[in-house]
Amino acid sequence: MIIFLSIEEVVAAHYFMMKRMDDTAQAGVKNYSLLDSAVNRPQQTLFGEDAYPTIFDKASALLESLVKIYCFHDGNKRTAYLVTKSFLMLNGYHLQMERQFAVEFMVNIAEGTHSFESIATILKDHSVVR
């Protein structure tokens, strides 16, 4: 059974990360509808089948949505990384990326450099079973 994060958990992760980065003045949800869409995207189905069948497809959907939709005032990429790492951890995987690689990966996703499939592949390649 897949464990998904709730909107409240994602918001809590956002505030935690912003506080840790000493950037609470810029913290907060800009658009709850967009946040809802991003957080629930990994759970979508199509004709009764999972739209994102693998754990890494689901993680890719979550990460891509949180990075590109900009549902927070600031810290979207940082929050997206933390939430995706948490999602994978809850589901038995440990995401391991060097800090600089992770930063560049988030920026590249925001710029549209990576396809959905390549995001899923990179997440899989940098994850180990816990």
N, C-alpha and C positions, 0 to 999 in steps of 0.2 A: 504494500500500500504506500502510495506517495504521500508525503507530508508537505502541504503547501503553507506558505506564510499568509497571514491575514493582513488586511490593510493596516490595522492597528499595530501589528508587529513591524511592518515596513516603516511606518511613521516613527515608531519608537527607535528603530535602528537609525533612521535619518537623524533624529535629535541626538542620539548617543554619539554618532559619528561627528556631527557638527560641533557638539560640546568638546569632544576629544580634540578636534582641530582648532578649538578656541574661535569658532565662527558662528556662535549662536545668534548674533544679530541678523544673519542672513538665513536662518533656519525657518522652515515652515512649508506647508503645502500651498502651492499656488493654485492647483486645480484638482479637486477631489474626484471629479468624473474621470479625468485622465489617469489619475493614480489608480482608481478602481479598474480601469481598462488594462493598465499595465500589469497590475498585480494578479488579475484573473486570467490574463491571456494564456498562461501555461495550462490552464484547466479546460480550455476550449475543446469542443468536440465537433465533428462533422459527420452527419448521418450516423450518429451513435458511436463513432470511433474517435479516439484521441487525435486531435489535430497535431499534437506534438507527442509522438509515441515513446520516445526514449527520455530518460532523465536528463540527458544533455540537450535534447531538443527543447524540453521544458525550461531548462536553465537558460538556454539561448533566447527563448521567447521572453523570459523575465528580464534578462540583462539588456537585450536590445530595446525593449519597450521602455524600461526605466532610464536608459541612457538617452534615447532619442525623443521621448515625449516631453521632457522637461516639466514634470508635475510638481517639482519643488522650486522654491525661489533660487536656491543655490545648492551646490553639492550633489547634483544629480548623478554624475559619474561615480563619485565616491560612494554614494548611497547604493547605487546599482551594483557596484563591486561587492560591498559588504553584504547586501541582501542575497546576491547570487551565491556568494561563498557560504552564507548561512543556510540557504536552501539546499545546496549540495551536501553540507555537513549533516543536516537533519535527515538526509536520505542516504547516508552511508559513504559519502565521498569527502575527501579533503582536497580543496583547490590549492595548488601550490604554484605561485608565480612570483618571480623576482619583482620587487617593487617597481622598478623602472619599466619592466615589460608590462606589468599590469596598468601602469599609467598610460603608456603608449597604446595599449590595447583598447582602453576606454576612449581615448581621444580618437583613435582610428574608427571605432564603432560610431561615435558621434559624427564623424566626418563622412560616414558611409563607405569606408574603405573595405569593410568586411561584409560578406553576405551572411544571411542567417545560418546557412550551412557551415561556413567557415568559422563562425562564432562557436557553434556546437562542437566542431572538430577541435578547435583550440581549447575549449573547456575540457573536453574529454582527454586530450593529450596532456593537460596539466593537472589532472585529477588522479588521485589514488584512492583505493578502497580503504576505509578506516578500519 
